[in-house]
Amino acid sequence: MSKRFTVGVVATAAALTLTVTGLGVPASAEPAGLRTFTVVAEDGVSTDAAIAAIRSAGGTVVSRSDEVGVYQVTTDRADFATKATAAAALIGAAEEKAIGRKPRLDRVEQEHLLAAKAAKGAGKQRGKKLDPLDDKLWGLEMIRADKARTVEPGDRRVTVGVLDTGVDASHPDIAPNFNWALSRNFAPDIPEIDGECEVASCLDPAGTDDGGHGTHVAGTIGAAANGFGLSGVAPKVSLVNLKGGQDSGYFFLNPVVNALLHAGRSGLDVVNMSFYVDPWLYNCTANPADSPEAQAAQRATIRAMKRALTFAHNRGVTLVGALGNNHEDLGDPRTDVSSPNYGDVAPYPREIDNDSCWNLPTEGAHVISVASVGPSGKKADYSNYGTEQTAVAAPGGWFRDGFGTDTFRTDANMILSTYPKKVLQEEGAVDEDGNIVPEAETFVFKECKANGVCGYYTYLQGTSMAAPHASGVAALIVSRYGKQQGRNGYGMAPGLVEQQLLRTAAERACPQPRLVSYANEGRSAEFDAYCDGSPSFNGFYGHGIIDAYAAVTTPLKPRR
């Protein structure tokens, strides 16, 4: 899952210092005192009635998504949220306001940089693959994607949306598969949290990624098998940039909803979602710890996400989500102490009622939720789990895997994928001349073509890295079994894609004993996890670890 950490963290790995860009205010910045909200209308309310209620509360509609009753609103009224909540035509208003810029470093995804004990090297090399760095991709081997591509490498007509921080289309392993026509940016830079805008409008062009997360995800899904760098699970499908996340790692409701609507309207086949919608780790209908306005904002988020996910699903989009990195059973969540993660109110403890609270989008409608395993196949300590939401498991990386062996706490236990040169330079891993600094040589790689064009790659871990493995297999399923739809379309019903993905996953039973301690890996008792269920379905692995080869060689099961 995407970036989630405490504001103000400073970390180093050896002498490597990770930095952030400076702050700045673009010419297009909003006037002081003007606030931005995402407002959601009640079910059955007309567009005219919703806009009238917004205006009556003191707001101005700046964009609208009529299909799902979601409106982006600006206002200078301090009481706007209260008035919007009280309006019969509106569910509530969720504000987009940050308390400070987050550093890029993610405590889970870049754990190797925070580790007290430095990584010990590249780890075991695997067999020779198509591209030079494929011998480091243990995940491809685990899910038999290397074998699957001999049968089905992917179809160019199949489109996979990467709903994330962006996708660097200039990367030589991304460029061959990048779909410029369908790619969009729905998340303008916000200087207070993202740093100075790169363009006057603050809306970066499609094909850019100033966060890095989305490019890493995209490479795992569909980096080209071109004899260069590394290859993805589905190396011949088309990649679509749906930028719905900020450079800093926040994912606000309005950009996410608009990205999902675009996916549905454009007929995308698969959308990968490796994030949760800010500012609430769990959105609850009426948590007693929350103010009435906060409750209304969360109800609005729940309703808007359900509508947007359903809209995309009904138009043929297979939705894949990261289960989350909070090491908890989503059927029995712990007290939430991280929300809200932006706004005027600091995070406070919230008891979470499983019947009325949702982690979105992974617990949303029609989403295939993916847990994370390490090279050993063991559930990664950070990965969420539970029989309620875990659909399948996939390689997500686990730095601490291999306790008792020479692979313990090595970079190679994580997931290597494409990454923007610019972000690596900002993080201090690559110098201004494009050279990898000595301290980063175990986890950053550089490949160059004869014409001087270079691509960069780095290790990350998380359910954010597991989900794109599943999205890649879903894309292979559509490529293999999809049919012509309409004059120019091609696709497959999401229900059939999900059925094939789940039924061909390699079953994996719960460990014995079922209560797993991660004390050997240096984790507290809070990380202890109980695996409930049978070999065919359980809380750690769902229906099993995804199997790309089985997915493209097992005949479809007829629907009753």
Buried (B, 14 or more C-beta within 10 A) or exposed (E): BBBBBEEEEEBEBEEBBBEBBEEEEBEBBEEEEEBBBBBBBBEEBEEEBBBBBBEEBBBBBEEBBEEBBBBBBBBBBEEBBBBBBBBEBBBBBBBBBBBEBBBBBBBBBBBBBBBEEBBBEBBBEBEEBBBBBBBBBBBBBBBBBBBBBEEBBBBEBBBBBBBBBBBBBBBBBBBBBBBEEBBBBBBBBBBBBBBEBBEEEBBBBBBBBBBBBBBBBBBBBBBBBBEBBBBBBBBBBBBBBBBBBBBBBBBBBBBBBBBBBBBBEBBBBBBBBBBBBBBBBBBBBEBEBBEEBBBBBBBBBBBBBBBBBBBBBEBBBBBBBBBBBBBBBBBEBEEBEBBBBBBEEEBEEBEBBBEBBBBBBBBBBBBBBBBBBBBBBBBBBBBBBBBEBBBBBBBBBBBBBBBEEEBBBBBBBBBBBBBBBBBBBBBBBBEEEEEBBEBBEBBBBBBEEEEEEBBBBBBBBBBBBBBBBBBBBBBBBBBBBBEEEEEEEBBBBBEBBBBBBBBBBBBBBBBEEBEBBBEEBBBEEEBBBBBBBEEEBBBBBBBBBBBBBBBBBBEEEEEE
